[in-house]
Amino acid sequence: MSASEPAATRDPWAALRRTTQARIGLGRAGNSLPTRRVLEFATAHAAARDAVHEPLDVDRVAAEVADLGLGEPVLLTSRAETRGDYLRRPDWGRRPGSLEPLEGVEKGADVALVLADGLSSRAVTDHGAALLGALAEALEGRSLARPVVATQARVALGDHVGEALGVRFVLVVIGERPGLSVADSLGVYLTMHPRPGRADSERNCISNVHPPDGLSYAAAARVAAALVVGADELGRSGVDLKDTSGSELTA
């Protein structure tokens, strides 16, 4: 093929690669992959490992959350004292080490916002405070408890927080498991009437929040707010609750 031919002709995968972060059409070098693709894979794998193991800069994140004007964030940690404990014992990450920091917090708000490191502290550092701000804006008209920043935390830790604060809803914003394309993605989990022992089927999840390549803060917050309204009408969150925030566009 001549050098003057369009790139799409020379490489039929080029147009598709512009629409996805997935590794497609990697090419061949004999019976193996080209060296460039092997190095790209190794780099992505290292970034994913770093995202899991790097500790959250709590002071930085807490300061960014405080700047949102939602109140001084409450700092919590799970029963997992080290990252190794957290990865080996998921059950420890679901339970707080102590709820004593919540004792002086005003109870009975509509919604509690919990920002948790989860499996990607990088995602929380890059997007956490901004997403919390978007959620607060989308939930205007509902009372919010003081935000909570939780470390070594799993989603179910929010059930303990929600019960302790006496809220109707808890929204847990958490770092998602890194993949080989994205290492800084956040998920948002909604639970109505949170209490320890809630099953995953009683939650709703919004995932892949990591602009500019993933879901935007505003879009994620809009869906979360719509789910809160829907849960209020239905009387529960979980598998029976569907996102209808885009129904107007569909119609």
MARBA-3410 file (N, C-alpha, C, O; in Angstrom, 1 decimal):
251
0.8,-1.2,0.0,0.0,0.0,0.0,0.9,1.3,0.0,1.9,1.3,0.6 ~ 0.5,2.3,-0.7,1.3,3.5,-0.8,1.1,4.3,0.5,0.1,4.3,1.2 ~ 2.1,5.2,0.7,2.0,6.1,1.9,0.9,7.1,1.7,0.5,7.7,2.7 ~ 0.4,7.3,0.5,-0.6,8.4,0.3,-2.0,7.8,0.6,-2.9,8.6,0.7 ~ -2.2,6.5,0.8,-3.5,6.0,1.1,-3.9,6.4,2.5,-3.1,6.6,3.4
-5.3,6.6,2.7,-5.8,7.0,4.0,-5.3,6.0,5.1,-5.1,4.8,4.8 ~ -5.2,6.5,6.4,-4.8,5.7,7.5,-5.7,4.5,7.7,-5.3,3.4,8.0 ~ -7.1,4.8,7.5,-8.1,3.7,7.7,-7.9,2.6,6.7,-8.2,1.4,7.0 ~ -7.3,2.9,5.5,-7.0,1.8,4.5,-5.8,1.0,5.0,-5.8,-0.2,4.9 ~ -4.8,1.7,5.4,-3.6,1.1,5.9,-3.8,0.2,7.1,-3.3,-0.9,7.3
-4.7,0.8,8.0,-5.0,0.1,9.3,-6.5,0.1,9.5,-7.0,1.1,9.9 ~ -7.2,-1.0,9.2,-8.7,-1.0,9.3,-9.2,-0.8,10.7,-10.4,-0.6,10.9 ~ -8.3,-1.0,11.7,-8.7,-0.9,13.1,-8.6,0.6,13.6,-9.1,0.9,14.7 ~ -8.0,1.4,12.8,-7.7,2.8,13.3,-9.0,3.5,13.8,-9.0,4.2,14.8 ~ -10.0,3.5,12.9,-11.3,4.2,13.3,-11.9,3.6,14.5,-12.5,4.4,15.3
-11.9,2.3,14.7,-12.5,1.7,15.9,-11.7,2.0,17.1,-12.3,2.2,18.2 ~ -10.4,2.1,17.1,-9.6,2.5,18.3,-10.0,3.8,18.8,-9.8,4.1,20.0 ~ -10.4,4.7,18.0,-10.8,6.1,18.4,-12.1,6.1,19.2,-12.4,7.1,19.9 ~ -12.8,5.0,19.2,-14.1,4.9,19.9,-14.0,4.1,21.2,-15.0,4.0,21.9 ~ -12.9,3.5,21.5,-12.8,2.6,22.7,-11.4,2.7,23.3,-10.4,2.9,22.6
-11.4,2.4,24.6,-10.1,2.2,25.3,-9.6,0.8,25.3,-8.5,0.5,25.8 ~ -10.4,-0.1,24.8,-10.1,-1.5,24.8,-8.9,-1.8,23.8,-8.7,-1.0,22.9 ~ -8.2,-2.8,24.1,-7.1,-3.2,23.2,-7.5,-4.1,22.1,-7.8,-5.2,22.2 ~ -7.7,-3.5,20.9,-8.1,-4.2,19.7,-7.2,-4.0,18.6,-6.5,-3.0,18.5 ~ -7.1,-5.0,17.7,-6.3,-4.9,16.5,-4.9,-4.6,16.8,-4.3,-3.6,16.3
-4.3,-5.4,17.7,-2.9,-5.1,18.2,-1.8,-5.4,17.2,-0.7,-4.9,17.3 ~ -2.1,-6.2,16.2,-1.1,-6.5,15.3,-0.3,-7.7,15.7,-0.5,-8.3,16.7 ~ 0.7,-8.1,14.9,1.5,-9.2,15.1,3.0,-8.9,14.7,3.3,-8.2,13.8 ~ 3.9,-9.6,15.5,5.3,-9.6,15.1,5.7,-11.1,15.1,6.1,-11.6,16.2 ~ 5.6,-11.7,14.0,5.8,-13.2,14.0,4.6,-13.8,14.7,3.5,-13.6,14.3
4.9,-14.7,15.7,3.9,-15.3,16.5,3.6,-14.6,17.7,2.8,-15.1,18.6 ~ 4.1,-13.4,17.9,3.9,-12.6,19.1,3.3,-11.3,18.8,2.9,-11.0,17.7 ~ 3.1,-10.4,19.9,2.7,-9.1,19.7,3.8,-8.1,19.4,5.0,-8.5,19.7 ~ 3.6,-7.0,18.7,4.6,-6.0,18.5,5.1,-5.5,19.9,4.4,-5.5,20.9 ~ 6.4,-5.2,19.9,7.0,-4.8,21.2,6.3,-3.6,21.8,6.1,-3.5,23.0
5.8,-2.7,21.0,5.1,-1.5,21.5,3.9,-1.9,22.3,3.6,-1.3,23.3 ~ 3.1,-2.9,21.8,1.9,-3.3,22.4,2.2,-4.0,23.7,1.5,-3.9,24.7 ~ 3.3,-4.8,23.8,3.7,-5.5,25.0,4.1,-4.5,26.1,3.7,-4.6,27.2 ~ 4.8,-3.4,25.7,5.2,-2.4,26.7,3.9,-1.6,27.1,3.9,-1.2,28.3 ~ 3.0,-1.3,26.2,1.7,-0.7,26.6,1.0,-1.5,27.7,0.5,-0.9,28.7
0.9,-2.8,27.5,0.3,-3.7,28.4,1.0,-3.6,29.8,0.3,-3.6,30.8 ~ 2.3,-3.7,29.8,3.0,-3.7,31.0,2.8,-2.4,31.8,2.7,-2.4,33.0 ~ 2.8,-1.3,31.0,2.6,0.0,31.7,1.2,0.1,32.3,1.0,0.6,33.4 ~ 0.2,-0.4,31.6,-1.2,-0.4,32.1,-1.3,-1.3,33.3,-2.0,-0.9,34.3 ~ -0.7,-2.4,33.3,-0.7,-3.3,34.4,-0.1,-2.7,35.7,-0.6,-2.8,36.8
1.0,-2.0,35.5,1.7,-1.3,36.6,0.8,-0.2,37.1,0.8,0.0,38.4 ~ 0.2,0.5,36.3,-0.7,1.6,36.7,-1.9,1.0,37.6,-2.3,1.6,38.6 ~ -2.4,-0.1,37.1,-3.5,-0.7,37.9,-3.0,-1.2,39.3,-3.7,-1.0,40.3 ~ -1.9,-1.8,39.3,-1.3,-2.2,40.6,-1.1,-1.0,41.5,-1.4,-1.1,42.7 ~ -0.5,0.0,41.0,-0.2,1.2,41.8,-1.5,1.8,42.3,-1.6,2.2,43.5
-2.6,1.8,41.5,-3.9,2.4,41.9,-4.4,1.6,43.1,-5.1,2.2,44.0 ~ -4.2,0.3,43.1,-4.7,-0.5,44.2,-3.9,-0.3,45.5,-4.5,-0.2,46.6 ~ -2.6,-0.3,45.4,-1.7,-0.3,46.6,-1.4,1.1,47.1,-1.0,1.2,48.3 ~ -1.5,2.1,46.3,-1.1,3.5,46.7,-2.1,4.0,47.8,-3.3,4.0,47.6 ~ -1.6,4.4,49.0,-2.5,4.9,50.0,-3.1,6.2,49.7,-2.5,7.0,49.0
-4.3,6.4,50.1,-5.0,7.6,49.9,-4.4,8.8,50.7,-4.1,8.6,51.8 ~ -4.2,9.9,50.0,-3.7,11.1,50.7,-4.9,11.7,51.4,-5.6,12.6,50.8 ~ -5.2,11.3,52.6,-6.4,11.7,53.3,-6.5,13.2,53.5,-7.5,13.8,53.4 ~ -5.4,13.8,53.9,-5.3,15.2,54.2,-5.7,16.0,53.0,-6.5,17.0,53.1 ~ -5.2,15.7,51.9,-5.5,16.4,50.6,-6.9,16.3,50.3,-7.6,17.3,50.0
-7.4,15.0,50.3,-8.8,14.8,49.9,-9.8,15.5,50.8,-10.8,16.1,50.4 ~ -9.5,15.3,52.1,-10.4,16.0,53.1,-10.4,17.5,53.0,-11.5,18.1,53.1 ~ -9.3,18.1,52.6,-9.2,19.5,52.4,-10.1,19.9,51.2,-10.8,20.9,51.2 ~ -10.0,19.1,50.1,-10.8,19.4,48.9,-12.3,19.3,49.2,-13.1,20.0,48.7 ~ -12.6,18.2,50.0,-14.0,18.0,50.4,-14.5,19.2,51.3,-15.7,19.7,51.1
-13.7,19.6,52.2,-14.1,20.7,53.1,-14.3,22.0,52.3,-15.2,22.8,52.6 ~ -13.6,22.2,51.2,-13.8,23.4,50.3,-15.1,23.4,49.6,-15.5,24.5,49.1 ~ -15.8,22.3,49.6,-17.1,22.2,48.9,-18.2,22.9,49.7,-19.3,23.2,49.2 ~ -17.9,23.2,51.0,-18.9,23.9,51.8,-20.0,23.0,52.4,-21.1,23.5,52.7 ~ -19.7,21.7,52.4,-20.7,20.7,52.9,-20.5,20.4,54.4,-21.2,19.5,54.9
-19.6,21.0,55.0,-19.2,20.7,56.4,-17.9,20.1,56.4,-17.4,19.5,55.5 ~ -17.2,20.1,57.6,-15.9,19.5,57.8,-16.1,18.0,57.7,-16.9,17.4,58.4 ~ -15.4,17.3,56.8,-15.5,15.9,56.6,-15.1,15.1,57.9,-14.2,15.4,58.6 ~ -15.9,14.0,58.1,-15.5,13.1,59.2,-14.6,12.0,58.6,-14.9,11.4,57.5 ~ -13.6,11.7,59.3,-12.6,10.7,58.8,-12.8,9.3,59.6,-12.9,9.3,60.8
-13.0,8.3,58.8,-13.2,6.9,59.3,-12.3,6.0,58.6,-11.7,6.2,57.5 ~ -12.0,4.9,59.3,-11.3,3.8,58.7,-12.0,2.5,59.0,-12.7,2.4,60.0 ~ -11.8,1.4,58.2,-12.4,0.2,58.4,-11.6,-0.7,59.4,-10.6,-0.2,60.0 ~ -12.0,-1.9,59.7,-11.3,-2.8,60.6,-10.0,-3.2,60.0,-9.1,-3.7,60.7 ~ -9.8,-3.0,58.7,-8.5,-3.4,58.0,-7.5,-2.4,58.3,-7.6,-1.2,57.8
-6.5,-2.7,59.1,-5.5,-1.7,59.5,-4.4,-1.5,58.4,-3.8,-0.4,58.4 ~ -4.2,-2.5,57.5,-3.2,-2.3,56.5,-3.8,-2.6,55.1,-4.9,-3.2,55.1 ~ -3.1,-2.3,54.1,-3.6,-2.6,52.7,-3.7,-4.1,52.5,-4.6,-4.6,51.8 ~ -2.7,-4.8,53.0,-2.7,-6.2,52.9,-3.9,-6.8,53.6,-4.5,-7.7,53.0 ~ -4.2,-6.4,54.8,-5.4,-6.9,55.4,-6.7,-6.6,54.6,-7.5,-7.4,54.5
-6.7,-5.4,54.0,-7.9,-5.0,53.2,-8.1,-5.9,52.0,-9.2,-6.3,51.7 ~ -7.0,-6.3,51.4,-7.1,-7.1,50.2,-7.4,-8.6,50.5,-8.1,-9.3,49.8 ~ -6.8,-9.0,51.6,-7.0,-10.4,52.0,-8.3,-10.7,52.7,-8.9,-11.8,52.7 ~ -8.8,-9.6,53.4,-10.1,-9.8,54.2,-11.1,-8.8,53.8,-11.3,-7.7,54.5 ~ -11.8,-9.0,52.7,-12.9,-8.0,52.3,-13.9,-7.8,53.4,-14.4,-6.7,53.5
-14.2,-8.8,54.3,-15.1,-8.5,55.3,-14.7,-7.5,56.3,-15.5,-6.8,56.9 ~ -13.4,-7.3,56.5,-12.9,-6.3,57.4,-13.2,-4.9,56.8,-13.4,-3.9,57.5 ~ -13.1,-4.8,55.5,-13.3,-3.5,54.8,-14.7,-3.1,54.9,-15.0,-1.9,54.6 ~ -15.7,-4.0,55.2,-17.1,-3.7,55.2,-17.5,-3.2,56.6,-18.7,-2.7,56.8 ~ -16.6,-3.3,57.6,-17.0,-2.8,58.9,-16.1,-1.7,59.4,-14.9,-1.8,59.2
-16.6,-0.7,60.1,-15.8,0.3,60.6,-14.9,-0.1,61.8,-15.4,-0.9,62.6 ~ -13.7,0.5,61.9,-12.9,0.2,63.1,-13.6,0.8,64.3,-13.6,0.2,65.4 ~ -14.2,2.0,64.1,-14.9,2.7,65.2,-15.8,3.7,64.6,-15.5,4.3,63.6 ~ -17.0,3.9,65.1,-17.9,4.9,64.7,-17.9,6.1,65.6,-18.7,7.0,65.5 ~ -16.9,6.1,66.5,-16.8,7.2,67.5,-16.7,8.6,66.8,-17.3,9.5,67.3
-16.0,8.7,65.7,-16.0,10.1,65.0,-17.3,10.6,64.6,-17.5,11.8,64.4 ~ -18.3,9.8,64.5,-19.7,10.2,64.1,-20.5,10.6,65.3,-21.7,11.1,65.0 ~ -20.1,10.4,66.5,-20.9,10.7,67.6,-21.4,12.2,67.7,-22.5,12.4,68.2 ~ -20.5,13.1,67.3,-20.9,14.5,67.4,-21.6,15.1,66.2,-21.8,16.3,66.1 ~ -21.9,14.2,65.2,-22.4,14.7,64.0,-24.0,14.7,64.1,-24.6,13.8,64.6
-24.6,15.8,63.6,-26.0,15.9,63.6,-26.7,14.8,62.8,-26.2,14.4,61.7 ~ -27.7,14.2,63.4,-28.4,13.0,62.8,-29.7,13.4,62.1,-30.2,14.5,62.3 ~ -30.2,12.5,61.3,-31.5,12.7,60.7,-31.5,13.4,59.4,-32.6,13.8,58.9 ~ -30.4,13.6,58.7,-30.4,14.2,57.4,-31.1,13.2,56.3,-31.3,12.0,56.6 ~ -31.4,13.7,55.2,-31.9,12.9,54.1,-30.9,11.9,53.5,-31.1,10.8,53.3
-29.7,12.5,53.3,-28.6,11.7,52.5,-27.3,11.9,53.2,-26.9,13.0,53.7 ~ -26.6,10.8,53.3,-25.2,10.8,53.7,-24.3,10.5,52.5,-24.6,9.6,51.7 ~ -23.2,11.3,52.3,-22.3,11.1,51.3,-21.0,10.5,51.9,-20.4,11.1,52.7 ~ -20.6,9.3,51.4,-19.4,8.7,51.9,-18.4,8.6,50.7,-18.7,8.0,49.7 ~ -17.2,9.1,50.9,-16.1,9.0,49.9,-15.1,8.0,50.4,-14.4,8.2,51.4
-15.0,6.9,49.6,-14.2,5.8,50.1,-13.1,5.4,49.1,-13.3,5.5,47.9 ~ -11.9,5.0,49.6,-10.8,4.7,48.7,-11.1,3.5,47.8,-10.7,3.5,46.7 ~ -11.7,2.5,48.4,-12.0,1.3,47.7,-10.7,0.6,47.1,-9.7,0.5,47.7 ~ -10.8,0.2,45.8,-9.7,-0.4,45.2,-8.9,0.5,44.2,-8.0,0.1,43.5 ~ -9.2,1.8,44.3,-8.4,2.8,43.5,-8.3,4.1,44.3,-9.2,5.0,44.1
-7.3,4.3,45.1,-7.2,5.6,45.7,-6.9,6.7,44.7,-7.3,7.9,44.9 ~ -6.3,6.4,43.6,-6.1,7.3,42.5,-7.4,7.9,42.0,-7.4,9.1,41.7 ~ -8.4,7.1,41.9,-9.7,7.6,41.4,-10.3,8.6,42.4,-10.8,9.6,41.9 ~ -10.1,8.3,43.6,-10.7,9.3,44.7,-9.9,10.6,44.6,-10.4,11.6,44.7 ~ -8.6,10.5,44.5,-7.7,11.7,44.5,-8.1,12.5,43.2,-8.1,13.7,43.3
-8.2,11.9,42.1,-8.5,12.6,40.8,-9.9,13.1,40.7,-10.1,14.2,40.2 ~ -10.9,12.4,41.2,-12.3,12.7,40.9,-13.2,12.9,42.1,-14.3,13.4,42.0 ~ -12.7,12.4,43.3,-13.7,12.3,44.4,-14.4,13.6,44.8,-15.6,13.6,44.9 ~ -13.6,14.6,45.1,-14.2,15.9,45.6,-15.1,16.5,44.5,-16.2,17.0,44.9 ~ -14.7,16.4,43.3,-15.5,17.0,42.2,-16.8,16.3,42.1,-17.9,16.9,41.9
-16.8,15.0,42.2,-18.0,14.2,42.1,-19.0,14.5,43.3,-20.2,14.5,43.1 ~ -18.4,14.6,44.5,-19.2,14.9,45.6,-19.9,16.3,45.4,-21.1,16.4,45.8 ~ -19.2,17.2,44.9,-19.8,18.5,44.6,-20.9,18.4,43.7,-21.9,19.1,43.9 ~ -20.8,17.6,42.6,-21.8,17.5,41.6,-23.0,16.8,42.2,-24.2,17.1,41.9 ~ -22.8,15.8,43.1,-23.9,15.1,43.8,-24.7,16.1,44.7,-25.9,16.1,44.7
-23.9,16.9,45.4,-24.6,17.8,46.3,-25.5,18.8,45.6,-26.6,19.2,46.0 ~ -25.0,19.2,44.4,-25.7,20.2,43.6,-27.0,19.5,43.0,-28.1,20.1,43.0 ~ -26.8,18.2,42.6,-28.0,17.5,42.0,-29.0,17.2,43.1,-30.2,17.0,42.7 ~ -28.6,17.1,44.3,-29.5,16.7,45.4,-30.0,17.9,46.1,-30.5,17.8,47.2 ~ -29.9,19.1,45.5,-30.4,20.3,46.1,-31.9,20.2,46.5,-32.7,19.7,45.8
-32.2,20.6,47.7,-33.5,20.5,48.3,-33.6,19.4,49.3,-34.6,19.3,50.0 ~ -32.6,18.5,49.3,-32.5,17.4,50.3,-31.4,17.8,51.3,-30.3,18.3,50.9 ~ -31.6,17.5,52.6,-30.6,17.8,53.6,-29.5,16.7,53.5,-29.7,15.5,53.3 ~ -28.3,17.2,53.7,-27.1,16.3,53.6,-26.4,16.3,54.9,-26.2,17.3,55.6 ~ -26.0,15.1,55.4,-25.1,15.0,56.5,-23.7,15.4,56.2,-23.4,15.6,55.0
-22.9,15.7,57.2,-21.5,16.0,57.0,-20.9,14.9,56.2,-21.1,13.7,56.5 ~ -20.1,15.2,55.2,-19.5,14.1,54.4,-18.5,13.3,55.2,-17.9,13.8,56.1 ~ -18.3,12.1,54.7,-17.4,11.1,55.4,-16.4,10.7,54.4,-16.7,10.3,53.3 ~ -15.1,10.7,54.8,-14.0,10.2,54.0,-13.5,8.9,54.7,-13.1,8.9,55.9 ~ -13.6,7.8,54.0,-13.3,6.5,54.6,-12.2,5.8,53.9,-12.1,5.8,52.7
-11.3,5.2,54.7,-10.1,4.5,54.1,-10.2,3.0,54.4,-10.8,2.6,55.3 ~ -9.5,2.2,53.5,-9.5,0.8,53.6,-11.0,0.3,53.6,-11.3,-0.6,54.3 ~ -11.8,1.0,52.8,-13.3,0.8,52.9,-13.9,0.0,51.7,-13.4,0.2,50.5 ~ -14.9,-0.8,52.0,-15.7,-1.4,51.0,-17.1,-0.7,51.0,-17.4,0.1,51.9 ~ -17.9,-1.0,50.0,-19.2,-0.4,49.9,-20.1,-0.5,51.1,-20.7,0.5,51.5
-20.1,-1.7,51.7,-21.0,-2.0,52.8,-20.6,-1.2,54.1,-21.4,-1.1,55.0 ~ -19.5,-0.5,54.1,-19.1,0.3,55.2,-20.2,1.5,55.3,-20.5,2.0,56.4 ~ -20.7,1.9,54.2,-21.7,2.9,54.2,-23.0,2.6,54.9,-23.6,3.5,55.4 ~ -23.3,1.3,55.0,-24.5,0.9,55.8,-24.3,1.2,57.2,-25.3,1.7,57.9 ~ -23.1,1.0,57.8,-22.9,1.4,59.2,-23.0,2.9,59.4,-23.5,3.4,60.4
-22.4,3.6,58.4,-22.4,5.1,58.5,-23.8,5.6,58.4,-24.3,6.4,59.2 ~ -24.6,5.1,57.5,-26.0,5.5,57.3,-26.8,5.3,58.5,-27.6,6.1,58.9 ~ -26.7,4.1,59.1,-27.5,3.8,60.3,-27.1,4.7,61.4,-28.0,5.2,62.2 ~ -25.8,4.9,61.6,-25.3,5.7,62.7,-25.8,7.1,62.6,-26.1,7.8,63.6 ~ -25.9,7.6,61.4,-26.4,9.0,61.1,-27.9,9.1,61.0,-28.4,10.2,60.9
-28.6,8.0,60.9,-30.0,8.0,60.9,-30.6,8.7,59.6,-31.6,9.4,59.6 ~ -29.9,8.4,58.4,-30.3,9.0,57.2,-31.2,8.0,56.4,-31.3,6.8,56.7 ~ -32.0,8.6,55.4,-32.8,7.7,54.6,-32.0,7.1,53.5,-32.3,6.0,53.1 ~ -31.0,7.8,53.0,-30.2,7.3,51.9,-28.7,7.5,52.2,-28.3,8.4,52.9 ~ -27.9,6.5,51.7,-26.5,6.7,51.7,-25.9,6.5,50.3,-26.3,5.6,49.6
-25.1,7.4,49.9,-24.4,7.3,48.6,-22.9,7.1,48.9,-22.2,8.0,49.4 ~ -22.4,6.0,48.5,-21.0,5.7,48.7,-20.3,5.9,47.3,-20.6,5.2,46.4 ~ -19.4,6.8,47.3,-18.5,7.1,46.1,-17.2,6.4,46.4,-16.5,6.7,47.4 ~ -16.9,5.4,45.5,-15.7,4.5,45.9,-14.9,4.3,44.6,-15.4,4.2,43.5 ~ -13.6,4.1,44.9,-12.7,3.7,43.8,-13.0,2.3,43.3,-13.0,1.4,44.1
-13.2,2.2,42.0,-13.5,0.9,41.4,-12.2,0.1,41.1,-11.1,0.6,41.0 ~ -12.4,-1.2,41.0,-11.3,-2.1,40.7,-10.7,-1.7,39.4,-11.4,-1.6,38.4 ~ -9.4,-1.4,39.4,-8.7,-0.9,38.1,-8.7,-2.0,37.1,-8.5,-3.2,37.4 ~ -8.8,-1.6,35.8,-8.7,-2.5,34.7,-7.4,-2.2,33.9,-6.7,-1.3,34.4 ~ -7.2,-2.8,32.8,-6.0,-2.6,32.1,-6.2,-1.4,31.0,-5.3,-1.1,30.2
-7.4,-0.8,31.1,-7.6,0.4,30.3,-7.9,1.6,31.2,-7.5,2.7,30.8 ~ -8.5,1.4,32.3,-8.8,2.5,33.2,-8.4,2.2,34.7,-8.7,1.1,35.2 ~ -7.6,3.1,35.3,-7.2,2.8,36.7,-7.7,3.9,37.6,-7.4,3.8,38.8 ~ -8.5,4.8,37.1,-9.0,5.9,38.0,-10.5,6.1,37.9,-11.0,7.2,37.8 ~ -11.3,5.0,37.9,-12.7,5.1,37.7,-13.4,5.0,39.1,-13.0,4.3,40.0
-14.5,5.8,39.3,-15.3,5.8,40.5,-16.6,5.1,40.2,-17.1,5.2,39.1 ~ -17.1,4.5,41.3,-18.5,4.0,41.3,-19.3,4.8,42.4,-18.8,5.2,43.4 ~ -20.6,4.8,42.2,-21.5,5.4,43.1,-22.6,4.4,43.5,-23.3,3.9,42.6 ~ -22.7,4.1,44.8,-23.7,3.1,45.2,-24.7,3.7,46.1,-24.4,4.4,47.1 ~ -26.0,3.5,45.7,-27.1,4.1,46.5,-27.8,3.0,47.3,-28.1,1.9,46.8
-28.0,3.2,48.6,-28.8,2.3,49.4,-29.8,3.1,50.2,-29.5,4.1,50.9 ~ -31.1,2.7,50.2,-32.1,3.3,50.9,-32.3,2.6,52.3,-32.1,1.4,52.3 ~ -32.6,3.4,53.3,-32.7,2.8,54.7,-31.4,1.9,55.0,-31.6,0.8,55.3 ~ -30.3,2.5,54.9,-29.0,1.7,55.1,-29.0,1.2,56.6,-29.3,1.8,57.5 ~ -28.5,-0.1,56.7,-28.2,-0.7,57.9,-27.3,-1.9,57.6,-27.4,-2.5,56.5
-26.5,-2.3,58.6,-25.6,-3.5,58.4,-26.4,-4.7,58.0,-27.5,-5.0,58.6 ~ -25.9,-5.5,57.0,-26.6,-6.7,56.6,-27.3,-6.5,55.3,-27.8,-7.5,54.7 ~ -27.4,-5.2,54.7,-28.0,-5.0,53.4,-27.3,-5.9,52.4,-26.0,-5.9,52.4 ~ -28.0,-6.5,51.5,-27.4,-7.2,50.4,-27.1,-6.3,49.2,-27.7,-5.2,49.1 ~ -26.2,-6.8,48.3,-25.9,-6.0,47.1,-27.1,-5.8,46.2,-27.2,-4.8,45.5
-28.0,-6.7,46.3,-29.2,-6.6,45.5,-30.1,-5.5,45.9,-31.1,-5.1,45.2 ~ -29.8,-4.9,47.1,-30.6,-3.8,47.6,-30.0,-2.4,47.4,-30.3,-1.4,47.9 ~ -29.0,-2.5,46.5,-28.3,-1.2,46.1,-28.4,-1.0,44.6,-28.8,-1.9,43.8 ~ -28.1,0.3,44.2,-28.0,0.6,42.8,-26.7,1.2,42.6,-26.1,1.9,43.4 ~ -26.1,0.9,41.5,-24.7,1.3,41.2,-24.6,2.1,39.9,-25.3,1.8,38.9
-23.9,3.2,39.9,-23.5,4.0,38.8,-22.0,3.8,38.7,-21.3,4.2,39.6 ~ -21.5,3.3,37.6,-20.1,3.0,37.4,-19.4,3.8,36.3,-20.1,4.5,35.5 ~ -18.1,3.6,36.2,-17.3,4.2,35.1,-17.3,5.7,35.1,-17.4,6.3,34.1 ~ -17.2,6.3,36.3,-17.2,7.8,36.4,-15.7,8.2,36.4,-15.0,8.1,37.4 ~ -15.3,8.8,35.3,-13.9,9.3,35.2,-13.8,10.1,33.9,-13.2,9.7,32.9
-14.3,11.3,33.9,-14.1,12.2,32.8,-12.7,12.5,32.5,-11.8,12.5,33.4 ~ -12.3,12.7,31.2,-13.2,12.9,30.0,-13.6,11.6,29.3,-14.5,11.6,28.4 ~ -12.9,10.5,29.6,-13.2,9.3,28.9,-14.4,8.5,29.4,-14.9,7.7,28.6 ~ -14.7,8.6,30.6,-15.9,7.9,31.2,-17.0,8.8,31.4,-17.1,9.9,30.8 ~ -17.9,8.4,32.3,-19.1,9.2,32.6,-18.7,10.5,33.3,-17.8,10.5,34.2
-19.3,11.6,33.0,-19.0,12.9,33.6,-19.6,13.0,35.0,-20.5,12.2,35.4 ~ -19.1,13.9,35.8,-19.6,14.1,37.1,-21.1,14.5,37.1,-21.9,14.0,37.8 ~ -21.4,15.4,36.2,-22.8,15.9,36.1,-23.8,14.8,35.7,-24.8,14.7,36.3 ~ -23.3,14.0,34.8,-24.2,12.9,34.3,-24.4,11.8,35.4,-25.5,11.4,35.7 ~ -23.3,11.5,36.1,-23.4,10.5,37.2,-24.3,11.1,38.3,-25.1,10.4,38.9
-24.2,12.4,38.6,-25.0,13.0,39.7,-26.4,13.1,39.3,-27.3,12.9,40.1 ~ -26.7,13.3,38.0,-28.1,13.4,37.6,-28.8,12.0,37.7,-29.9,11.9,38.1 ~ -28.0,10.9,37.4,-28.6,9.6,37.5,-28.8,9.3,39.0,-29.9,8.7,39.4 ~ -27.9,9.6,39.8,-28.0,9.4,41.3,-29.2,10.1,41.9,-30.0,9.5,42.6 ~ -29.4,11.3,41.5,-30.5,12.1,42.0,-31.9,11.5,41.5,-32.8,11.4,42.3
-31.9,11.0,40.3,-33.1,10.4,39.7,-33.4,9.1,40.5,-34.5,8.7,40.7 ~ -32.3,8.3,40.8,-32.5,7.1,41.6,-33.0,7.4,43.0,-33.9,6.6,43.5 ~ -32.6,8.4,43.6,-33.1,8.8,44.9,-34.6,9.1,44.8,-35.4,8.6,45.7 ~ -35.0,9.9,43.8,-36.4,10.2,43.6,-37.2,8.9,43.4,-38.3,8.7,44.0 ~ -36.7,8.0,42.6,-37.3,6.7,42.3,-37.4,5.8,43.5,-38.5,5.2,43.7
-36.4,5.8,44.3,-36.4,5.0,45.5,-37.5,5.5,46.5,-38.2,4.8,47.1 ~ -37.6,6.9,46.6,-38.6,7.5,47.4,-40.0,7.0,47.0,-40.8,6.7,47.8 ~ -40.2,7.0,45.7,-41.6,6.6,45.2,-41.8,5.1,45.3,-42.9,4.7,45.6 ~ -40.7,4.3,45.1,-40.9,2.8,45.2,-40.9,2.3,46.6,-41.5,1.3,47.0 ~ -40.2,3.1,47.5,-40.0,2.6,48.9,-38.8,1.8,49.2,-38.6,1.3,50.3
-38.0,1.6,48.2,-36.8,0.8,48.4,-35.8,1.1,47.2,-36.2,1.5,46.1 ~ -34.5,0.8,47.4,-33.5,0.8,46.4,-33.3,-0.7,46.0,-33.8,-1.6,46.6 ~ -32.4,-0.9,45.0,-32.1,-2.2,44.6,-32.5,-2.6,43.2,-32.8,-1.8,42.3 ~ -32.6,-3.9,43.0,-32.9,-4.4,41.6,-34.2,-4.0,41.0,-34.4,-4.0,39.8 ~ -35.2,-3.7,41.9,-36.5,-3.3,41.4,-36.5,-1.8,41.0,-37.5,-1.4,40.3
-35.5,-1.1,41.3,-35.4,0.3,41.0,-34.6,0.5,39.7,-33.5,0.1,39.6 ~ -35.2,1.2,38.7,-34.5,1.4,37.4,-34.2,2.9,37.2,-35.0,3.7,37.7 ~ -33.2,3.2,36.5,-32.8,4.5,36.2,-33.7,5.0,35.0,-33.6,4.4,33.9 ~ -34.5,6.0,35.2,-35.4,6.6,34.2,-34.9,8.0,33.8,-35.7,8.7,33.2 ~ -33.7,8.4,34.2,-33.3,9.8,34.0,-33.2,10.1,32.5,-33.2,11.2,32.1
-33.0,9.1,31.7,-32.9,9.3,30.2,-34.1,9.0,29.4,-34.1,9.0,28.2 ~ -35.2,8.7,30.1,-36.5,8.4,29.4,-37.0,9.4,28.5,-37.6,9.1,27.5 ~ -36.8,10.7,28.9,-37.3,11.8,28.0,-36.6,11.8,26.7,-37.2,12.1,25.7 ~ -35.2,11.5,26.7,-34.5,11.5,25.5,-34.9,10.3,24.6,-35.1,10.4,23.4 ~ -35.2,9.1,25.3,-35.7,8.0,24.6,-37.0,8.2,23.9,-37.2,7.8,22.8
-37.9,8.9,24.7,-39.2,9.2,24.1,-39.1,10.1,22.9,-40.1,10.5,22.3
END
